[in-house]
Amino acid sequence: MQEKLLRLLNNSYSPYSHFRVSAIVVTKDGQEFSGVNIENASYGATICAERVAITNAIANGVKKCDFDKLYVMCDSDKIGTCCFVCRQVISEFFESDKEIIMMNPKGETLVKTVSELCPYPFNEDNLQ
């Protein structure tokens, strides 16, 4: 997966931050959907790689709880973690025991479950 994520970094549109991010969602049936961060001069219109990969999967028919893993790579020596907007989206579509694998280009990894990344999710229970 590391090599795929490295290649995907080249598709990032990040002319403002120059901080490239790639992501690959893997479904329970083994399908893979990719995403990269896409920046915008209006920073609020920027979308993270994790959300691009998840929405790509949804647009192609993947349903809530069909997700198995999410791989994320930041173009940095450090291992970047998912932002809180992405964590919210992850918690909406992934079951709490699924793994989020974050890595840097050197292959160093940090693996967390959704519940570890989102210990107090905002979900449908909060809307009642």
C-alpha positions in Angstrom: 0.0 0.0 0.0 2.9 2.3 0.7 3.9 2.4 -3.0 0.4 3.2 -4.1 0.1 6.0 -1.6 3.5 7.4 -2.7 2.4 7.5 -6.3 -0.9 9.1 -5.4 0.9 12.0 -3.6 1.8 13.2 -7.1 -1.9 13.8 -7.8 -2.4 16.2 -4.8 -3.5 19.7 -5.7 -1.7 21.7 -2.9 -0.3 24.9 -4.4 -0.9 26.9 -1.2 0.4 24.6 1.6 2.6 22.4 -0.5 1.5 19.7 2.0 0.5 16.6 -0.1 -1.7 13.9 1.3 -3.0 10.7 -0.2 -5.5 8.2 1.0 -6.9 4.8 0.0 -10.1 3.3 1.4 -10.4 -0.5 1.3 -13.8 -2.0 1.5 -14.7 -5.3 3.1 -14.9 -6.9 -0.3 -11.4 -5.7 -1.2 -12.3 -2.7 -3.5 -9.9 0.3 -3.2 -10.9 3.9 -3.7 -8.3 6.7 -3.7 -8.2 10.3 -2.8 -5.8 13.2 -2.5 -6.1 16.6 -0.9 -7.5 19.3 -3.1 -6.8 22.8 -2.0 -8.6 26.0 -3.0 -7.7 29.7 -2.7 -10.7 29.9 -0.5 -9.3 27.6 2.2 -12.7 26.5 3.5 -13.3 24.9 0.1 -10.3 22.6 0.5 -11.1 18.9 0.9 -8.8 16.4 2.6 -7.6 13.2 0.9 -9.4 11.0 3.4 -12.8 12.6 2.6 -12.1 12.5 -1.1 -11.4 8.7 -0.9 -14.5 8.1 1.3 -16.8 10.2 -1.0 -15.3 8.5 -4.1 -16.3 5.1 -2.6 -19.8 6.4 -1.7 -20.2 7.8 -5.2 -19.3 4.3 -6.6 -22.0 2.5 -4.5 -20.2 1.7 -1.3 -22.5 1.8 1.7 -22.1 2.9 5.3 -20.2 0.1 7.2 -18.9 -1.5 4.0 -15.5 0.1 4.8 -12.7 -2.0 6.2 -9.6 0.2 6.4 -8.3 3.6 5.5 -4.7 4.3 4.6 -3.3 7.8 4.8 0.1 9.2 3.9 1.3 12.8 4.3 4.3 14.0 2.4 6.3 14.6 5.6 8.9 12.9 7.8 6.3 13.0 10.5 3.3 10.7 10.6 0.3 13.0 10.1 -3.0 12.2 11.7 -6.5 12.8 10.3 -8.0 16.3 11.0 -11.1 16.4 13.1 -13.4 17.1 10.1 -12.1 13.9 8.5 -12.5 12.0 11.9 -16.1 13.0 11.9 -16.7 11.7 8.4 -14.7 8.5 9.2 -16.9 7.9 12.3 -20.0 8.3 10.1 -19.0 5.5 7.6 -16.6 3.2 9.4 -17.5 0.8 12.3 -15.7 1.7 15.5 -13.3 -1.3 15.4 -11.9 -0.6 11.9 -8.3 0.5 11.4 -7.0 3.8 10.2 -3.4 3.3 9.1 -1.4 6.6 8.9 2.1 6.6 7.5 4.9 8.7 6.2 6.8 8.1 2.9 9.5 6.2 4.8 6.9 3.5 5.8 6.7 4.4 9.5 3.1 3.8 10.6 0.6 4.6 13.3 -2.4 2.4 13.5 -5.5 3.4 15.4 -9.1 2.2 15.4 -11.9 4.5 14.6 -12.9 4.5 18.3 -9.3 5.5 19.3 -9.3 8.4 16.8 -12.9 9.4 17.7 -13.6 8.5 21.3 -16.6 10.8 21.6 -18.2 10.8 18.1 -21.0 13.1 17.2 -23.6 10.7 15.7 -27.3 10.0 15.2 -27.7 9.6 18.9 -26.8 13.2 19.5 -29.6 14.3 17.2 -32.4 12.8 19.3 
